[in-house]
Amino acid sequence: MNLTKFTLAAMAAAFTVTLAASGADTKLPPASDKKDVTYATDIKPIFDANCVKCHSGDRAKARLHMDTLEGALKGTKAGKIVTVGDSAKSFIVKSISHATGERDEWMPPTPNKAGAKTLTPQEIGLVRAWIDQGAK
Ligand code: HEC
């Protein structure tokens, strides 16, 4: 291999590594292109069906309250799960997309006795659009 070929091969290898390192985002389903997505109209029904049984009331897991907009924005005892305006950075999106390193962060847990189901790519897309549009 001459020097030019070697340099090109090295650059290609470095590029591949860079792509792999940024791969986390590619696991996320794309944001929905629906306009004017709000908690009340689009998001609450998804959270009510799949999160609220464990994340509401006095015994809310991780002290996270998913039954109100305020609760979802406030986050857990450890901090915020919504990064308003940036769904790809939001912990909740990684959690519901199974894109975090820790399996026990994947929500809802499976199996569970709350009747909560893994969100569909369409539902995750709505959650992403909601956050990207300002989490109103
Ligand atoms: C069957 C019960 C159950 C359901 C349903 C459920 N969760 Fe959880 N969730 C838990 C438990 C248990 C924990 C861990 C609590 C702790 O560590 O104190 C948790 C923790 C979390 C955390 C914090 C994770 C961390 O490591 O910081 C987030 C965020 C979360 N849930 C979001 C959700 C969302 C969003 C939904 C709905 C899509 C959901 N959960 C549905 C039981 C549930």
Backbone and ligand atoms as CSV (ligand in chain L), in Angstrom:
chain,resi,resn,atom,element,x,y,z
A,1,MET,N,N,0.858,-1.202,0.000
A,1,MET,CA,C,0.000,0.000,0.000
A,1,MET,C,C,0.887,1.243,0.000
A,2,ASN,N,N,0.651,2.168,-0.945
A,2,ASN,CA,C,1.451,3.399,-0.904
A,2,ASN,C,C,0.846,4.360,0.111
A,3,LEU,N,N,1.556,5.448,0.328
A,3,LEU,CA,C,1.185,6.346,1.429
A,3,LEU,C,C,-0.218,6.938,1.229
A,4,THR,N,N,-0.543,7.309,-0.018
A,4,THR,CA,C,-1.861,7.925,-0.267
A,4,THR,C,C,-2.984,6.947,0.070
A,5,LYS,N,N,-2.804,5.710,-0.412
A,5,LYS,CA,C,-3.834,4.698,-0.134
A,5,LYS,C,C,-3.974,4.475,1.362
A,6,PHE,N,N,-2.807,4.441,2.016
A,6,PHE,CA,C,-2.831,4.212,3.462
A,6,PHE,C,C,-3.586,5.342,4.168
A,7,THR,N,N,-3.299,6.570,3.755
A,7,THR,CA,C,-3.943,7.731,4.375
A,7,THR,C,C,-5.457,7.669,4.174
A,8,LEU,N,N,-5.869,7.317,2.951
A,8,LEU,CA,C,-7.306,7.223,2.661
A,8,LEU,C,C,-7.960,6.141,3.519
A,9,ALA,N,N,-7.279,4.996,3.637
A,9,ALA,CA,C,-7.832,3.908,4.433
A,9,ALA,C,C,-7.968,4.342,5.894
A,10,ALA,N,N,-6.957,5.044,6.390
A,10,ALA,CA,C,-6.982,5.497,7.783
A,10,ALA,C,C,-8.123,6.487,7.983
A,11,MET,N,N,-8.316,7.374,6.995
A,11,MET,CA,C,-9.398,8.363,7.106
A,11,MET,C,C,-10.760,7.675,7.096
A,12,ALA,N,N,-10.893,6.661,6.252
A,12,ALA,CA,C,-12.159,5.928,6.174
A,12,ALA,C,C,-12.437,5.234,7.509
A,13,ALA,N,N,-11.400,4.652,8.085
A,13,ALA,CA,C,-11.566,3.962,9.365
A,13,ALA,C,C,-11.998,4.953,10.440
A,14,ALA,N,N,-11.358,6.128,10.461
A,14,ALA,CA,C,-11.682,7.138,11.472
A,14,ALA,C,C,-13.129,7.598,11.303
A,15,PHE,N,N,-13.545,7.748,10.038
A,15,PHE,CA,C,-14.906,8.197,9.757
A,15,PHE,C,C,-15.923,7.180,10.274
A,16,THR,N,N,-15.630,5.910,10.043
A,16,THR,CA,C,-16.524,4.840,10.501
A,16,THR,C,C,-16.666,4.879,12.015
A,17,VAL,N,N,-15.547,5.070,12.700
A,17,VAL,CA,C,-15.574,5.135,14.162
A,17,VAL,C,C,-16.429,6.323,14.607
A,18,THR,N,N,-16.277,7.459,13.928
A,18,THR,CA,C,-17.060,8.653,14.272
A,18,THR,C,C,-18.552,8.377,14.122
A,19,LEU,N,N,-18.912,7.718,13.023
A,19,LEU,CA,C,-20.321,7.398,12.801
A,19,LEU,C,C,-20.852,6.482,13.892
A,20,ALA,N,N,-20.060,5.480,14.260
A,20,ALA,CA,C,-20.495,4.541,15.290
A,20,ALA,C,C,-20.693,5.273,16.615
A,21,ALA,N,N,-19.812,6.216,16.905
A,21,ALA,CA,C,-19.884,6.931,18.177
A,21,ALA,C,C,-21.134,7.808,18.245
A,22,SER,N,N,-21.579,8.322,17.092
A,22,SER,CA,C,-22.762,9.185,17.102
A,22,SER,C,C,-24.034,8.363,16.899
A,23,GLY,N,N,-23.895,7.040,16.948
A,23,GLY,CA,C,-24.995,6.146,16.608
A,23,GLY,C,C,-26.201,6.212,17.516
A,24,ALA,N,N,-26.025,6.746,18.740
A,24,ALA,CA,C,-27.130,6.757,19.697
A,24,ALA,C,C,-28.403,7.360,19.099
A,25,ASP,N,N,-28.262,8.480,18.394
A,25,ASP,CA,C,-29.427,9.170,17.846
A,25,ASP,C,C,-30.154,8.341,16.794
A,26,THR,N,N,-29.415,7.524,16.060
A,26,THR,CA,C,-30.038,6.795,14.962
A,26,THR,C,C,-30.967,5.708,15.495
A,27,LYS,N,N,-30.877,5.392,16.783
A,27,LYS,CA,C,-31.783,4.410,17.375
A,27,LYS,C,C,-33.156,5.020,17.624
A,28,LEU,N,N,-33.241,6.339,17.616
A,28,LEU,CA,C,-34.495,6.993,17.971
A,28,LEU,C,C,-35.408,7.074,16.758
A,29,PRO,N,N,-36.677,6.699,16.899
A,29,PRO,CA,C,-37.622,6.913,15.812
A,29,PRO,C,C,-37.711,8.419,15.516
A,30,PRO,N,N,-37.973,8.793,14.256
A,30,PRO,CA,C,-38.014,10.212,13.911
A,30,PRO,C,C,-39.199,10.929,14.567
A,31,ALA,N,N,-39.033,12.240,14.778
A,31,ALA,CA,C,-40.120,13.049,15.321
A,31,ALA,C,C,-41.269,13.090,14.314
A,32,SER,N,N,-42.485,13.096,14.826
A,32,SER,CA,C,-43.663,13.229,13.976
A,32,SER,C,C,-43.659,14.620,13.335
A,33,ASP,N,N,-44.243,14.731,12.124
A,33,ASP,CA,C,-44.315,16.062,11.504
A,33,ASP,C,C,-45.651,16.753,11.807
A,34,LYS,N,N,-46.405,16.183,12.759
A,34,LYS,CA,C,-47.665,16.811,13.166
A,34,LYS,C,C,-47.394,18.196,13.768
A,35,LYS,N,N,-48.250,19.157,13.444
A,35,LYS,CA,C,-48.089,20.515,13.976
A,35,LYS,C,C,-48.895,20.676,15.264
A,36,ASP,N,N,-48.494,21.651,16.073
A,36,ASP,CA,C,-49.241,22.016,17.287
A,36,ASP,C,C,-49.499,20.828,18.209
A,37,VAL,N,N,-48.473,20.047,18.443
A,37,VAL,CA,C,-48.591,18.914,19.361
A,37,VAL,C,C,-48.567,19.449,20.792
A,38,THR,N,N,-49.570,19.072,21.586
A,38,THR,CA,C,-49.600,19.514,22.985
A,38,THR,C,C,-49.781,18.323,23.914
A,39,TYR,N,N,-49.399,18.548,25.173
A,39,TYR,CA,C,-49.574,17.521,26.196
A,39,TYR,C,C,-51.039,17.102,26.262
A,40,ALA,N,N,-51.921,18.099,26.362
A,40,ALA,CA,C,-53.340,17.814,26.594
A,40,ALA,C,C,-53.957,16.994,25.463
A,41,THR,N,N,-53.657,17.332,24.218
A,41,THR,CA,C,-54.339,16.658,23.111
A,41,THR,C,C,-53.641,15.381,22.656
A,42,ASP,N,N,-52.327,15.383,22.625
A,42,ASP,CA,C,-51.620,14.263,21.992
A,42,ASP,C,C,-50.870,13.357,22.968
A,43,ILE,N,N,-50.350,13.932,24.028
A,43,ILE,CA,C,-49.377,13.212,24.850
A,43,ILE,C,C,-50.004,12.572,26.078
A,44,LYS,N,N,-50.913,13.275,26.734
A,44,LYS,CA,C,-51.505,12.738,27.967
A,44,LYS,C,C,-52.119,11.344,27.774
A,45,PRO,N,N,-52.848,11.107,26.663
A,45,PRO,CA,C,-53.406,9.764,26.475
A,45,PRO,C,C,-52.325,8.671,26.425
A,46,ILE,N,N,-51.188,8.982,25.850
A,46,ILE,CA,C,-50.091,7.996,25.753
A,46,ILE,C,C,-49.520,7.725,27.148
A,47,PHE,N,N,-49.297,8.796,27.906
A,47,PHE,CA,C,-48.747,8.634,29.259
A,47,PHE,C,C,-49.772,7.980,30.188
A,48,ASP,N,N,-51.040,8.364,30.053
A,48,ASP,CA,C,-52.080,7.767,30.902
A,48,ASP,C,C,-52.116,6.253,30.724
A,49,ALA,N,N,-52.012,5.801,29.489
A,49,ALA,CA,C,-52.121,4.370,29.210
A,49,ALA,C,C,-50.869,3.599,29.630
A,50,ASN,N,N,-49.709,4.238,29.600
A,50,ASN,CA,C,-48.470,3.470,29.716
A,50,ASN,C,C,-47.511,3.885,30.831
A,51,CYS,N,N,-47.794,4.972,31.529
A,51,CYS,CA,C,-46.863,5.447,32.558
A,51,CYS,C,C,-47.539,5.730,33.900
A,52,VAL,N,N,-48.758,6.230,33.841
A,52,VAL,CA,C,-49.359,6.863,35.022
A,52,VAL,C,C,-49.630,5.900,36.174
A,53,LYS,N,N,-49.903,4.640,35.866
A,53,LYS,CA,C,-50.161,3.686,36.957
A,53,LYS,C,C,-48.994,3.640,37.936
A,54,CYS,N,N,-47.795,3.769,37.454
A,54,CYS,CA,C,-46.611,3.704,38.326
A,54,CYS,C,C,-46.059,5.092,38.651
A,55,HIS,N,N,-46.411,6.079,37.850
A,55,HIS,CA,C,-45.826,7.403,38.025
A,55,HIS,C,C,-46.901,8.451,38.304
A,56,SER,N,N,-47.603,8.272,39.439
A,56,SER,CA,C,-48.547,9.290,39.912
A,56,SER,C,C,-48.825,9.029,41.386
A,57,GLY,N,N,-49.377,10.020,42.035
A,57,GLY,CA,C,-49.791,9.853,43.426
A,57,GLY,C,C,-48.631,9.813,44.417
A,58,ASP,N,N,-48.978,9.453,45.662
A,58,ASP,CA,C,-48.005,9.474,46.758
A,58,ASP,C,C,-46.839,8.522,46.546
A,59,ARG,N,N,-47.102,7.416,45.827
A,59,ARG,CA,C,-46.067,6.389,45.699
A,59,ARG,C,C,-45.466,6.365,44.302
A,60,ALA,N,N,-45.493,7.506,43.617
A,60,ALA,CA,C,-44.948,7.587,42.261
A,60,ALA,C,C,-43.498,7.102,42.231
A,61,LYS,N,N,-43.203,6.146,41.357
A,61,LYS,CA,C,-41.847,5.621,41.220
A,61,LYS,C,C,-40.905,6.739,40.796
A,62,ALA,N,N,-39.738,6.764,41.405
A,62,ALA,CA,C,-38.710,7.783,41.146
A,62,ALA,C,C,-39.242,9.205,41.411
A,63,ARG,N,N,-40.361,9.274,42.128
A,63,ARG,CA,C,-41.070,10.534,42.410
A,63,ARG,C,C,-41.359,11.326,41.128
A,64,LEU,N,N,-41.639,10.571,40.073
A,64,LEU,CA,C,-41.970,11.160,38.772
A,64,LEU,C,C,-43.477,11.097,38.580
A,65,HIS,N,N,-44.084,12.256,38.285
A,65,HIS,CA,C,-45.531,12.338,38.092
A,65,HIS,C,C,-45.842,12.608,36.623
A,66,MET,N,N,-46.339,11.559,35.950
A,66,MET,CA,C,-46.581,11.673,34.515
A,66,MET,C,C,-48.027,12.060,34.206
A,67,ASP,N,N,-48.844,12.285,35.241
A,67,ASP,CA,C,-50.261,12.565,35.002
A,67,ASP,C,C,-50.557,14.044,34.825
A,68,THR,N,N,-49.540,14.894,34.974
A,68,THR,CA,C,-49.732,16.315,34.671
A,68,THR,C,C,-48.545,16.826,33.850
A,69,LEU,N,N,-48.781,17.888,33.106
A,69,LEU,CA,C,-47.705,18.514,32.330
A,69,LEU,C,C,-46.593,18.985,33.267
A,70,GLU,N,N,-46.992,19.612,34.389
A,70,GLU,CA,C,-46.004,20.125,35.352
A,70,GLU,C,C,-45.120,18.990,35.869
A,71,GLY,N,N,-45.777,17.853,36.200
A,71,GLY,CA,C,-45.040,16.713,36.726
A,71,GLY,C,C,-44.034,16.163,35.726
A,72,ALA,N,N,-44.457,16.039,34.472
A,72,ALA,CA,C,-43.567,15.505,33.442
A,72,ALA,C,C,-42.372,16.434,33.242
A,73,LEU,N,N,-42.629,17.755,33.296
A,73,LEU,CA,C,-41.543,18.723,33.094
A,73,LEU,C,C,-40.613,18.787,34.300
A,74,LYS,N,N,-41.181,18.545,35.489
A,74,LYS,CA,C,-40.364,18.590,36.702
A,74,LYS,C,C,-39.375,17.431,36.741
A,75,GLY,N,N,-39.828,16.244,36.293
A,75,GLY,CA,C,-38.921,15.109,36.215
A,75,GLY,C,C,-38.906,14.237,37.449
A,76,THR,N,N,-37.810,13.507,37.651
A,76,THR,CA,C,-37.700,12.557,38.758
A,76,THR,C,C,-36.995,13.208,39.938
A,77,LYS,N,N,-36.854,12.410,41.010
A,77,LYS,CA,C,-36.092,12.883,42.166
A,77,LYS,C,C,-34.657,13.226,41.743
A,78,ALA,N,N,-34.191,12.607,40.652
A,78,ALA,CA,C,-32.806,12.850,40.210
A,78,ALA,C,C,-32.693,14.018,39.232
A,79,GLY,N,N,-33.809,14.487,38.675
A,79,GLY,CA,C,-33.712,15.622,37.768
A,79,GLY,C,C,-34.638,15.529,36.570
A,80,LYS,N,N,-34.435,16.457,35.633
A,80,LYS,CA,C,-35.332,16.586,34.487
A,80,LYS,C,C,-35.159,15.426,33.513
A,81,ILE,N,N,-36.274,15.053,32.873
A,81,ILE,CA,C,-36.234,14.006,31.856
A,81,ILE,C,C,-36.604,14.575,30.485
A,82,VAL,N,N,-37.080,15.828,30.475
A,82,VAL,CA,C,-37.416,16.512,29.227
A,82,VAL,C,C,-36.453,17.681,29.046
A,83,THR,N,N,-35.752,17.715,27.916
A,83,THR,CA,C,-34.929,18.869,27.552
A,83,THR,C,C,-35.745,19.642,26.527
A,84,VAL,N,N,-36.444,20.677,26.994
A,84,VAL,CA,C,-37.406,21.381,26.145
A,84,VAL,C,C,-36.702,21.879,24.877
A,85,GLY,N,N,-37.272,21.539,23.710
A,85,GLY,CA,C,-36.713,21.982,22.438
A,85,GLY,C,C,-35.734,20.994,21.825
A,86,ASP,N,N,-35.336,19.960,22.553
A,86,ASP,CA,C,-34.343,19.024,22.020
A,86,ASP,C,C,-34.679,17.581,22.403
A,87,SER,N,N,-35.553,16.976,21.600
A,87,SER,CA,C,-36.036,15.639,21.960
A,87,SER,C,C,-34.929,14.592,21.940
A,88,ALA,N,N,-33.944,14.761,21.024
A,88,ALA,CA,C,-32.887,13.746,20.921
A,88,ALA,C,C,-32.032,13.712,22.183
A,89,LYS,N,N,-31.971,14.843,22.895
A,89,LYS,CA,C,-31.183,14.907,24.124
A,89,LYS,C,C,-32.000,14.529,25.357
A,90,SER,N,N,-33.322,14.429,25.196
A,90,SER,CA,C,-34.194,14.223,26.352
A,90,SER,C,C,-34.114,12.785,26.854
A,91,PHE,N,N,-33.895,12.638,28.153
A,91,PHE,CA,C,-33.771,11.296,28.732
A,91,PHE,C,C,-35.033,10.471,28.490
A,92,ILE,N,N,-36.196,11.111,28.583
A,92,ILE,CA,C,-37.435,10.348,28.409
A,92,ILE,C,C,-37.489,9.689,27.029
A,93,VAL,N,N,-36.988,10.377,26.004
A,93,VAL,CA,C,-37.034,9.832,24.642
A,93,VAL,C,C,-36.086,8.634,24.522
A,94,LYS,N,N,-34.915,8.752,25.120
A,94,LYS,CA,C,-33.981,7.618,25.096
A,94,LYS,C,C,-34.562,6.444,25.874
A,95,SER,N,N,-35.221,6.761,26.992
A,95,SER,CA,C,-35.793,5.716,27.833
A,95,SER,C,C,-36.900,4.948,27.090
A,96,ILE,N,N,-37.841,5.661,26.492
A,96,ILE,CA,C,-38.961,4.982,25.818
A,96,ILE,C,C,-38.521,4.348,24.496
A,97,SER,N,N,-37.352,4.771,23.958
A,97,SER,CA,C,-36.835,4.191,22.706
A,97,SER,C,C,-35.827,3.079,22.963
A,98,HIS,N,N,-35.598,2.759,24.241
A,98,HIS,CA,C,-34.609,1.734,24.613
A,98,HIS,C,C,-33.229,2.089,24.090
A,99,ALA,N,N,-32.896,3.363,24.168
A,99,ALA,CA,C,-31.613,3.836,23.646
A,99,ALA,C,C,-30.665,4.289,24.760
A,100,THR,N,N,-30.924,3.857,25.990
A,100,THR,CA,C,-29.957,4.133,27.062
A,100,THR,C,C,-29.155,2.867,27.313
A,101,GLY,N,N,-28.010,3.019,27.944
A,101,GLY,CA,C,-27.139,1.877,28.195
A,101,GLY,C,C,-27.727,0.866,29.174
A,102,GLU,N,N,-28.545,1.345,30.094
A,102,GLU,CA,C,-29.051,0.486,31.166
A,102,GLU,C,C,-30.466,0.008,30.868
A,103,ARG,N,N,-30.641,-1.293,30.838
A,103,ARG,CA,C,-31.959,-1.862,30.577
A,103,ARG,C,C,-33.012,-1.414,31.595
A,104,ASP,N,N,-32.589,-1.214,32.860
A,104,ASP,CA,C,-33.593,-0.839,33.862
A,104,ASP,C,C,-34.048,0.615,33.702
A,105,GLU,N,N,-33.479,1.332,32.762
A,105,GLU,CA,C,-33.955,2.684,32.440
A,105,GLU,C,C,-34.981,2.667,31.307
A,106,TRP,N,N,-35.208,1.502,30.727
A,106,TRP,CA,C,-36.153,1.420,29.603
A,106,TRP,C,C,-37.569,1.400,30.151
A,107,MET,N,N,-38.383,2.333,29.704
A,107,MET,CA,C,-39.736,2.478,30.252
A,107,MET,C,C,-40.795,2.340,29.168
A,108,PRO,N,N,-41.975,1.779,29.471
A,108,PRO,CA,C,-42.264,1.093,30.731
A,108,PRO,C,C,-41.463,-0.200,30.848
A,109,PRO,N,N,-41.257,-0.687,32.100
A,109,PRO,CA,C,-40.532,-1.931,32.263
A,109,PRO,C,C,-41.318,-3.072,31.609
A,110,THR,N,N,-40.610,-4.073,31.088
A,110,THR,CA,C,-41.297,-5.253,30.543
A,110,THR,C,C,-40.735,-6.499,31.199
A,111,PRO,N,N,-41.549,-7.458,31.574
A,111,PRO,CA,C,-43.013,-7.334,31.599
A,111,PRO,C,C,-43.441,-6.472,32.782
A,112,ASN,N,N,-44.696,-6.026,32.791
A,112,ASN,CA,C,-45.215,-5.296,33.949
A,112,ASN,C,C,-46.669,-5.675,34.158
A,113,LYS,N,N,-47.160,-5.385,35.361
A,113,LYS,CA,C,-48.539,-5.758,35.694
A,113,LYS,C,C,-49.474,-4.559,35.593
A,114,ALA,N,N,-48.980,-3.459,35.001
A,114,ALA,CA,C,-49.775,-2.241,34.919
A,114,ALA,C,C,-50.496,-2.125,33.582
A,115,GLY,N,N,-50.325,-3.124,32.718
A,115,GLY,CA,C,-50.936,-3.061,31.387
A,115,GLY,C,C,-50.251,-2.046,30.480
A,116,ALA,N,N,-49.060,-1.606,30.887
A,116,ALA,CA,C,-48.337,-0.602,30.100
A,116,ALA,C,C,-47.574,-1.281,28.969
A,117,LYS,N,N,-47.647,-0.677,27.789
A,117,LYS,CA,C,-47.002,-1.277,26.620
A,117,LYS,C,C,-45.830,-0.427,26.144
A,118,THR,N,N,-44.833,-1.095,25.579
A,118,THR,CA,C,-43.728,-0.394,24.922
A,118,THR,C,C,-44.322,0.540,23.876
A,119,LEU,N,N,-43.878,1.786,23.850
A,119,LEU,CA,C,-44.478,2.746,22.925
A,119,LEU,C,C,-44.114,2.397,21.486
A,120,THR,N,N,-45.040,2.666,20.581
A,120,THR,CA,C,-44.796,2.428,19.159
A,120,THR,C,C,-43.922,3.563,18.616
A,121,PRO,N,N,-43.264,3.334,17.474
A,121,PRO,CA,C,-42.470,4.419,16.867
A,121,PRO,C,C,-43.324,5.676,16.631
A,122,GLN,N,N,-44.611,5.492,16.309
A,122,GLN,CA,C,-45.490,6.644,16.076
A,122,GLN,C,C,-45.699,7.429,17.371
A,123,GLU,N,N,-45.907,6.708,18.479
A,123,GLU,CA,C,-46.096,7.375,19.765
A,123,GLU,C,C,-44.816,8.100,20.190
A,124,ILE,N,N,-43.682,7.444,19.997
A,124,ILE,CA,C,-42.406,8.080,20.337
A,124,ILE,C,C,-42.210,9.319,19.455
A,125,GLY,N,N,-42.597,9.212,18.187
A,125,GLY,CA,C,-42.502,10.355,17.273
A,125,GLY,C,C,-43.317,11.544,17.760
A,126,LEU,N,N,-44.489,11.273,18.332
A,126,LEU,CA,C,-45.328,12.348,18.883
A,126,LEU,C,C,-44.668,12.974,20.114
A,127,VAL,N,N,-44.115,12.118,20.996
A,127,VAL,CA,C,-43.430,12.638,22.184
A,127,VAL,C,C,-42.261,13.526,21.740
A,128,ARG,N,N,-41.543,13.084,20.710
A,128,ARG,CA,C,-40.416,13.889,20.206
A,128,ARG,C,C,-40.907,15.229,19.657
A,129,ALA,N,N,-41.978,15.197,18.855
A,129,ALA,CA,C,-42.502,16.441,18.276
A,129,ALA,C,C,-42.959,17.385,19.387
A,130,TRP,N,N,-43.616,16.822,20.408
A,130,TRP,CA,C,-44.088,17.619,21.560
A,130,TRP,C,C,-42.906,18.357,22.198
A,131,ILE,N,N,-41.827,17.641,22.471
A,131,ILE,CA,C,-40.652,18.248,23.116
A,131,ILE,C,C,-39.991,19.264,22.180
A,132,ASP,N,N,-39.818,18.885,20.903
A,132,ASP,CA,C,-39.164,19.787,19.943
A,132,ASP,C,C,-39.963,21.080,19.762
A,133,GLN,N,N,-41.298,20.969,19.905
A,133,GLN,CA,C,-42.153,22.153,19.714
A,133,GLN,C,C,-42.336,22.944,21.012
A,134,GLY,N,N,-41.550,22.634,22.037
A,134,GLY,CA,C,-41.585,23.451,23.247
A,134,GLY,C,C,-42.269,22.826,24.444
A,135,ALA,N,N,-42.719,21.562,24.320
A,135,ALA,CA,C,-43.340,20.837,25.442
A,135,ALA,C,C,-44.452,21.632,26.110
A,136,LYS,N,N,-45.411,22.067,25.276
A,136,LYS,CA,C,-46.549,22.872,25.799
A,136,LYS,C,C,-47.687,21.964,26.264
L,1,HEC,C1,C,-45.034,-0.962,35.925
L,1,HEC,C2,C,-44.602,0.274,36.506
L,1,HEC,C3,C,-43.987,1.341,35.603
L,1,HEC,C4,C,-44.506,1.865,34.450
L,1,HEC,C5,C,-45.762,1.482,33.748
L,1,HEC,C6,C,-43.584,2.903,34.041
L,1,HEC,N1,N,-42.553,3.003,34.923
L,1,HEC,FE1,FE,-41.028,4.350,34.889
L,1,HEC,N2,N,-40.226,3.510,36.537
L,1,HEC,C7,C,-40.740,2.437,37.237
L,1,HEC,C8,C,-39.824,2.050,38.294
L,1,HEC,C9,C,-40.021,0.909,39.274
L,1,HEC,C10,C,-38.728,2.951,38.210
L,1,HEC,C11,C,-37.480,2.963,39.072
L,1,HEC,C12,C,-37.743,3.800,40.281
L,1,HEC,C13,C,-36.501,4.060,41.081
L,1,HEC,O1,O,-35.391,3.743,40.628
L,1,HEC,O2,O,-36.654,4.617,42.169
L,1,HEC,C14,C,-39.021,3.853,37.121
L,1,HEC,C15,C,-38.193,4.887,36.737
L,1,HEC,C16,C,-38.450,5.760,35.701
L,1,HEC,C17,C,-37.596,6.840,35.316
L,1,HEC,C18,C,-36.274,7.194,35.963
L,1,HEC,C19,C,-35.218,6.280,35.381
L,1,HEC,C20,C,-33.826,6.602,35.865
L,1,HEC,O3,O,-33.019,5.674,35.885
L,1,HEC,O4,O,-33.562,7.769,36.187
L,1,HEC,C21,C,-38.180,7.454,34.243
L,1,HEC,C22,C,-37.650,8.643,33.451
L,1,HEC,C23,C,-39.405,6.753,33.958
L,1,HEC,N3,N,-39.546,5.719,34.872
L,1,HEC,C24,C,-40.274,7.082,32.944
L,1,HEC,C25,C,-41.390,6.330,32.615
L,1,HEC,C26,C,-42.239,6.625,31.479
L,1,HEC,C27,C,-42.047,7.788,30.532
L,1,HEC,C28,C,-43.196,5.658,31.440
L,1,HEC,C29,C,-44.260,5.479,30.408
L,1,HEC,C30,C,-43.859,5.459,29.020
L,1,HEC,C31,C,-42.955,4.773,32.572
L,1,HEC,N4,N,-41.857,5.212,33.252
L,1,HEC,C32,C,-43.736,3.681,32.900
L,1,HEC,C33,C,-41.941,1.813,36.974
L,1,HEC,C34,C,-42.751,2.059,35.893
